[in-house]
Amino acid sequence: MTMDDATMKFGLLMETAQAHQKLAETHLEKLRAHTQDLDGVVRDEIRRTLVEELQMLTTESRRATEVLQRIRRGVTLRGALWGLLIAILCTGIPAAIVRLVLPSESEIAALRVRREELTSSVAALEKRGGRIEWRRCGGTQRLCVRVDRMAPTYGDKADYYVVAGY
């Protein structure tokens, strides 16, 4: 009987071990199912977080794009204004200088009339001896002229000479 007792104890022990093994397998199955559920939950949570972060990134990117576009428009406007200002200065300053320095049409007409008068006066003076070369000569700085030595002399005493160039 000892053997039967031992066999019985061994059989009971085996039965208990089998029951524990089945219980452990059941718990492992539940744990595996729970792990799979947990895996799905974690993936969903990661997906949700990633989508939220990407949406925030998209929003910030749009804001940055809008700000950069505003800056570009402002720079373009400022560049256009500077270009316009420089163009105005580059045309306005010379125009003002021309207006102030150059004579007007009426002044030019008056100067042309004056030039014609002076030209006719110079021509008349040249005919009457305006091309005579005058100088101061000698220690007392007497007035003298260049004469044509090849021309004949005139006067009662032959003391008149022809002026050079006439």
Secondary structure by P-SEA (a helix, b strand, c coil): caaaaaaaaaaaaaaaaaaaaaaaaaaaaaaaaaaaaaaaaaaaaaaaaaaaaaaaaaaaaaaaaaaaaaaaaaaaaaaaaaaaaaaaaaaaaaaaaaaaccccaaaaaaaaaaaaaaaaaaaaaaaaccccccccccccccbbbbbccccccccccccccccccc
